[in-house]
Amino acid sequence: MKSAILVYTVLLFPSVSAFGQSDDPALPAEARTFMSRLVGTWEMQGLRNGEPFTGLLQVRWNDAQTGLIYCSREGSRLTHGVGFWDATTGELVETWVVDNLSVALRIKPNTDRTVGDGRVMLYLPNGETAVGTTRSEYLTADNIRFIGGGTGGQSFEAEYTRVPIEASEAALANYGKFVVGGTWVCETQTPISKHTYHWRPGNKTLWWDRQGGRFPGLSLLSVDHVAQCVRSMDVDDDGSTGSAVWLQSNENTWLMLGRYHAPDGEQDLQLTLTRTSQDEIHLTGTAVIDGKEQTLSDVWKRKR
């Protein structure tokens, strides 16, 4: 189990958009270029000890652009980490915190930066330390293969695909083109839920007004140009606040992954919105509220 947690927490997957030269002696230009390859949003899928999994990884610079901040999501579980460059060893160093465990990963790129070999250490609450190895293979500008293993024969293999900014811009435009106009009604919720959408000036931000129903409130959807994904900023009538990442998986399907801070606890949403006709949406997914999971299934119809 210790090794499984070790392998689970090692999630670093660089991409390839280069930033400019660095004048900071603590962060050489080649290090900045290498680290900037991680910045963005990545869809991930693979096998952990033979079991399939999917998830999302987001990476951004800190405010000073001297280190990286990571957020990895599988299901309703979020894992956070930070990364910095060790100029003495020429390695990218990552530190992750999972529950009451801490993980340190060092990855050293080869000369042409197409492969990075890593060493990982898991520090356990009882003072023991577990070890493992990783390898990152940068297949293309937008695809990375990651392989890891730990003591006890545990294994981890995944492929990461970048969500390009163009795809995010198209996802927002496509969703807005579909939902704007009329009122979307779900009559199975109590009270009946009515949603309306309209574009803000410039057609870059989508206004989403949610009246009645399960989660009344207000949302704004736009493209997050740092993470290169569609993001909604959400405020509910009960004072809950949070945000969600939106992805378009095919012509008629959008995914919404949200985390919210409510007055009485934490909330997590994982929704799939499927267009079944020009005036109907099927919504399926789960809501985790204070650790209790609820299954959601609604049909929304447009009233013109």
N, C-alpha and C positions, 0 to 999 in steps of 0.2 A: 504493500500500500504506500509506503514511503516513496518508493521509486516511481510509482504511478503519479503521485502528486508532483514529484520532481519533474517528470517528463511533461506533465500537464502545464506547469507554470512557465516553461521555457517557450516563449512566443516572440521571437524577433525575426522579422522578415523584411529586409531592405528592398526598396524600389529604385528607380533610376531617374529622378528629376534632379539635376545638379543645381545647387545654389552658387552664388558668386564666390570670389576669393575671400579668404578670411585674413583680417589684419590682427586677429587676436592670437598672440603667441601660445596661449594655452589650448587653442583649437586650430591646428594647422589646416591649410586649405584642403589637403587631401582627406583629412578627417571630416571636415565640414561636408565635402562632396559625398563621402561614403555615408555619413549619417543622414544627409538630406534624402538619400534614396529610400529611407523608411517612411518619410512623411506622406500621409494620405490615408485612405480607407481601403481595406483589403477584405475580400470574401475568402473564407478558408474552408476547406473540406479535406478529410483524410481519415486515417485509422489510428486509434489509440489502443494498443494491445489487441489489435484485430477487430475492434469495434468502431463502426463509422461514426463520425461527428461532423458538424458544420458550425460555423461561427463567423464572427466579424472582428477585425482588428483595426484600431484607429491609432495613428501616431502623429504627434505634432511637436514643434519646437516649444521650449519654454520661452518666456517673454524676452529673455536676453539672447536667445538663439545660441546658447552654449550647451544645452542638454535637451534630451527628448523625454516626452511624456507619453506613456502607452495606456491604452484601455482595450482589453480583450473581452469578448463576450461570447459565451456559449450558453444557449438557452437563457435563463434568467440570471445566470451567474456572471458577475463582472470581476475582472482581475486587473489590477493596476500596477504599473512599474515606471521606472525612470532609467535613463541611459546617459552615460557620459564617456568621454574619450580619455583613455590613459595614455598620455604622450610618452611615458617612460617605456611602456611595453608595446605601444602601437596597437592597442586593443580597444574595442568597444565594450564597455562594462555596463551590464544591466542589473538592476536590483528590483525584485518583485516581492510583494507581500500578499500572501494568501492565508486567510484566517489567522492563525497564530504562528505561521511559518514564514521564514524569509529565504529567498533564493538569490544567489549571485551567479551571473553568467558572464564569461569573458569570450569574445569572439574575435579572431584575428583573420583579416582578409588576406588572400594570396596577392601576388603582385598585380595581376590584372583585375582583381576584385570580382572574379566570377565564382569563387568558392570561399566560404568562410568556415573555418573549423573552430568549435567552441568547447569550453570546459565549464561545467556547471556544478555548483555546490549547494546543497540544501541543508539549512541550519534548523534543527529540530528543537522543540521546547525542552527536551530532556538533556540538551547539550551535545547530542550525537550529530554527526555530519554524514550525509550521503553524497555520492558523486555520480557524475554522468558525463556523456559527450554528446555533441550536436554537430550537424553539418548543414550549412545553407548553400544551396546551388541556385545561382541567379540565371534562370533559363532564358528569359527575355526581359525587356524593359518592364513588363507588367505581370510576369509570372515567376514565382520562386518555389522551389521545392525545399522542404525542411525535414530533416531526419534526426531523430534523437533516441537515446537509449540510456538506461540507468542500471544500477545494480539490481540483481534479481530477475534479469531477463525481460524487463519491461521495454516496450518499443513505442515509437511515435513517428508517424510519417504524414505529412500534409502538403498540399499545394495551395498557394496563395495567389489570388488574382486581383490586381488593382482595379478599383472603381474609378475610371477616368472622369475628369471634370466634364467632358462632353456628354458622357452618359448620364451624369447627374442633372445637367441642364436640360437634357431631353426628357428625363423622367419627370421633372417638375412641369415642364411645358405640356407634356402629354397628359399628366394627371389634371392640370388646370383646364386644358382644352375639353376634357371629358366632364368634369364635375361642375364647372361654372354654368349657371343658368338654372332657374327653377329652385325648388326646395326638395332636399332629400329627406324622406320620412321613413322611420322605422316604427311600425305600429305595435310590435310585440314588446317594446320597452314601456315601462310605467314610470312617469307619464310618457306619452308618445314623444319620441325624439325627432327634432327637426333641425337639419343642418343646411346652411347656405354657404356658398363660396363666391368670392369675387377677387379680381386682381387689383392690387394697389397700382398707382400710376407707374408706368414703365414695364408692367407685366413681368417683374422679377420676384415679387413677393405675393403669395397667395393668402388671402384672409379667409379664415374658416370659423364661422360662428356656430356654436353648438348649443341648441336650446333644448331643455328637458332631457329625458332619458337617463342613461347610466352615468355619463361624464359630461355634464353641461359646462360650458366655458368658452374660451377663445384661444385660437391658435394662429400662428403665422408660419408659413412654410417658405423657405428660400434655400439657395445653394450656399453651403458653408465652404468658402473658397480655401480655407486652410486644410480642412479634412477632405475636400473635394467630394462632398456628399450632399444630398438633400437633407435638411434638418428642420424640424418644427420646434418652435418655442411655445409651450403650452401652459395656460393658466386656467384652472377649473374654478367654478363658482364657490367651492368649499375652501379655497385658498391653496389647493395643491398646485405645485409648480414643477416644471421639468422640461425635458426635451426628448425628441425621438429622431432616429435615423430612418430615412426612407430609401428604398431601393426598388427599381422596376426590374422584375425577373423575366418578364416577357411582355408581349403586346397588351395583354389584358390583366396583368397581375402586378400588384405593388405590395411590398413588405414594409411593415412599420415596427420598429424596435424602440421602445421608450422606457425611461426610468424617471420616477416622480417622487417628490417629497411632499407628503400629505401632513396635515396638522396632527394626525394620529398614527403616523407610521409611513413606511416605504411602500411604493407600488411599482409594479413592472408590467409592461404590456408587450405582447408579441402577436401581431395581427397580420393576416393575409387578406387583402382586398382584391376580389376577383370581379371583373366586369363581365356579366353574363348577357347583357344587352345594353343598348345605348341609354336606357333609363333604369337599369337595375344593377346593384352591387351586392355580392355575397361576402360577408365578413366572417372569418373564422379565426380562432386563436385562443390565447390564454391570458388571464390577468392574475398576477400574484400580488395579493394584498396582505401585508403583515405575515408573510410566509405561507399563506393559504392560497392554493391555486384554484382558479375558477375557469371553466371552459366557456368560451364565448362563441355564439353562432347567431348572426342576424342577417336579415334581408332588407336592403334599403332600396326604396323606389322613388324615382323623381316625379314630383308633381309640378307641372308647368303652368 
